Amino acid sequence: MPQTITRHVKDMVAEANTVVETISVDTLRALLGSPDHVIVDLRDPRELKREGKIPGAFSCPRGMLEFWIDPDSPYHKPVFNQDKTYVFYCASAWRSALSARVAQDMGLTPVAHLAGGFSEWQAAGAPVEDVG
């Protein structure tokens, strides 16, 4: 008998969006280069190589996020130990909504995520940095 999933991804994303700030492409574009913000790209290395990234974004594959945030983890990254606003993004704003929620639940604040993700960023003609 197949498993019965009782909590669906779409519901989890919708729930995350009720408690996490969502920002527009225009808002994030205005924040590029801000010393008070860290832009975090959650996509995997293949996506980065294929499509590039938002200029100056820090790459954190989604599967490592909790480990890199936690200062007690052997995998902790100092970039997550700053008094800054963290703005997460992925391809279409699903992973970023969930990630921002997790980061917020872990105590990393303030956090936000990009509406529409990198797809929306590209569609708006916003700048892209080649990762090659």
Secondary structure in CASP SS format (residue, H / E / C, confidence):
PFRMAT SS
TARGET T0000
AUTHOR 0000-0000-0000
METHOD secondary structure of the structure
MODEL  1
M C 1.00
P C 1.00
Q C 1.00
T C 1.00
I C 1.00
T C 1.00
R C 1.00
H C 1.00
V H 1.00
K H 1.00
D H 1.00
M H 1.00
V H 1.00
A H 1.00
E H 1.00
A H 1.00
N H 1.00
T H 1.00
V H 1.00
V C 1.00
E E 1.00
T E 1.00
I E 1.00
S C 1.00
V H 1.00
D H 1.00
T H 1.00
L H 1.00
R H 1.00
A H 1.00
L H 1.00
L C 1.00
G C 1.00
S C 1.00
P C 1.00
D C 1.00
H E 1.00
V E 1.00
I E 1.00
V E 1.00
D E 1.00
L C 1.00
R C 1.00
D C 1.00
P H 1.00
R H 1.00
E H 1.00
L H 1.00
K H 1.00
R H 1.00
E H 1.00
G C 1.00
K E 1.00
I C 1.00
P C 1.00
G C 1.00
A C 1.00
F E 1.00
S E 1.00
C C 1.00
P C 1.00
R H 1.00
G H 1.00
M H 1.00
L H 1.00
E H 1.00
F H 1.00
W H 1.00
I H 1.00
D C 1.00
P C 1.00
D C 1.00
S C 1.00
P C 1.00
Y C 1.00
H C 1.00
K C 1.00
P H 1.00
V H 1.00
F H 1.00
N C 1.00
Q C 1.00
D C 1.00
K C 1.00
T E 1.00
Y E 1.00
V E 1.00
F E 1.00
Y E 1.00
C C 1.00
A C 1.00
S C 1.00
A C 1.00
W C 1.00
R H 1.00
S H 1.00
A H 1.00
L H 1.00
S H 1.00
A H 1.00
R H 1.00
V H 1.00
A H 1.00
Q H 1.00
D H 1.00
M H 1.00
G C 1.00
L C 1.00
T C 1.00
P C 1.00
V E 1.00
A E 1.00
H E 1.00
L E 1.00
A C 1.00
G C 1.00
G H 1.00
F H 1.00
S H 1.00
E H 1.00
W H 1.00
Q H 1.00
A H 1.00
A C 1.00
G C 1.00
A C 1.00
P C 1.00
V C 1.00
E E 1.00
D C 1.00
V C 1.00
G C 1.00
END
